[in-house]
Amino acid sequence: MIRCIVLLLIICIGGCGEINYQKTVLTQEQADWLASIDYRVRVGLTPGWPPISYLDKDGHYRGLSAEYLDLISQRLGIQFDFVVQDSWQDVLQSAKNHEVDMTVNISRVDDRIAYLNFTEPYYKDHINVVGLKQQFDSDEFDLLKMNKMRIGVLRNSLTHKRASKLFPQWKYLFFDTLSESMVRLDNQELDVVLGCTIYLQNQVDLDVDKLVQLAVLPTSIDSRIAIRKDWDVLFELVQQTMSDIPEDSKHAINARWLGDSESFTLHDFDLRSGVISNIGLLCTVSVIIYITHLRKKYRISNVVHTEDSQGISNNYQNLIDGLDCNVCGIVISDFNKEILAYNRCFSKMTGYDDQDMRGLPWQIFGNAEDMFEVNEQVNNLINGDVPFVQHDKSYICKDGHLSEFFTTIWVKHTEQRSLDCFLSVIVDVSEHKHELRAQQSLLRELDHRVKNNLSEVLSLIDRTNEEKGIHNYKKSLADRVYTMARTHEVLASTQWRSMCVTQLIRLVLMPYVHENTDRININSDSINVPTRTCSPLSMVIHELATNAVKYGSLSRIEGRLNIECRIENEQWLLIEWKESCGPLIHEVPNTGFGTKLVRGIIEFELQGECHIEYFEDGLDCKFKVKLISDEHML
């Protein structure tokens, strides 16, 4: 029987009001789908995981996940009910049974994708090993000692899945809540506990005399939002909402919760206050510290290296030195995948040129998921099923960044044809992959631009159909396509970089004012228009210029045109097109096709606003358009 508490949505977020987002514009289908839900969207959670997801002492839902849910609620206009349950196992079961519609703070695992869709991750973390200070000396601890320990891990968690793949020989005992694990550790029912650093990072200012951090596993986990599989519409909306949040805003949100100095208090079921203070030592570890610490913790301290074994290692190193080259790394490792010898090139490639890597496990350089796949291939190599193994997995270097290497692994045999060691040759292919990605990006961009151009031409053909007479139709269409062509020609000459707004306007007006340029005054700041904004904006200028030449100020010699351009909030371009000394306007003319086209492009394609007024001696058009960056559209 699942015990749960249903709460109305009460989200308290410090500083959340500083970030405002407009509501998402829904299609009719999306709006109808949301309207068809006759209850609040149910979010399943367990409360005791600060600062990501927890209930404060007043029963308010707080944390990083809560802030993202609040943004989703604001943008989509939906509200949530929280189904708070005793254990993570209960949450997953409720998701399977459609008793909850969403959950947060969840990782994507193969057995969950059958009933849940997952967003992109909104934070990532590492896995720590912690124990009681009275039992362990962290300086002498190594992971080999854990083979005989009772290891606590959250039931049905990604932490357990990742750890058991790396270390299947360990004895895992399950708990359902973080507070339960601390109680069992304090009662010595567990020797150590595996957990994520971030859940406990805000407890470091409390009493941490009993707990000690012992090691960091060479793997990472992430957190996502998950939505029931049959709710594709909501999943797409949530996914889009998360991707629309600017990166700087995401950094600000994450910094507020992951870097805040505020101390959080766990309010979990059956919580023993005496144990809470012991949780704090699992603090956030940066990638750089993670690599350095991992290097230390993985040393095989309880293996005695005899003079003979040291001599063997030196012989391997002599072999490596004889094979040394400056274009690729060479590594010899034993069948426990522990490094025995390596060349100078490999140490420089990975940033370990000042560090002795002998004795380190090979997995220190690899993402866990990648290493699982490689391990399977290497087992085939050991069994003689394949002559060699190749992979292009990324390596984690000493400073924490990922480098892209291509690795070939052979098995070296002794003279008696028995297995001796692994010989690996590693080539840095980062530059090659960067060029390949740039080429693929260029092809995608070319495909996108061609499709956009064809769509624009088809749209112009359809819109120009309102012109009366075949001659007018032909001329109007040709002029508009020619305007597009001139704009694209200039963009191509700049390698599709942004274009100065003054240059764009002069380019479009050139056919109309080549003899009397003093009739036109353009006053503008230095404003660059993104390439994706150039084509529709040039079409707007073309329509206004065509109207001015036919009916407005540019139809008379004494007519004048003044254009003012300025930037607003770094993302809006404001333009005022003011004609003067033109033919007298006695009454507001009927809205023609050109005016409809101008409004349509500005308000829909450029996501802006347009205001047109007719004064006695000329038209005044004020409009603002959104500067849609190329990165936003890719």
Secondary structure, DSSP 8 states (H G I E B T S, - for coil): ---EEEEE--B--TTGGG---------HHHHHHHHH--S-EEEEE-SEETTTEEE-TTS-EESHHHHHHHHHHHHHT--EEEEEES-HHHHHHHHHTTS-SEEEEE---GGGTTTEEE---SEEEEEEEEEETTT--GGG--GGGGGGSEEEEETT-HHHHHHHHH-TTSEEEEESSHHHHHHHHHTTS-SEEEEESGGGGGGTTS--SSEEEEEEEEEEEEEEEEEETT-HHHHHHHHHHHHHS-HHHHHHHHHHHHS---------TT--HHHHGGGGG-----HHHHHHHHHHHTS-TTS---HHHHHHHHHHHHHHHHH--SSSEEEEE-TT-BEEEE-HHHHHHHT-TTS--TT-BGGGGB-HHHHHHHHHHHHHHHTTSSS-EEE--EEE-TTS-EEEEEEEEEEEE-TTS-EEEEEEEEEE-HHHHHHHHHHHHHHHHHHHHHHHHHHHHHHHHHHHTTSSSHHHHHHHHHHHHHHHHHHHHHHHHTTS--EEHHHHHHHHHHHHHSS-GGGEEEEE-S-EE-HHHHHHHHHHHHHHHHHHHHTSGGGSTT-EEEEEEEEETTTEEEEEEEEES-S---S-----HHHHHHHHIIIIIS--EEEEEEETTEEEEEEEEE---HHHH-
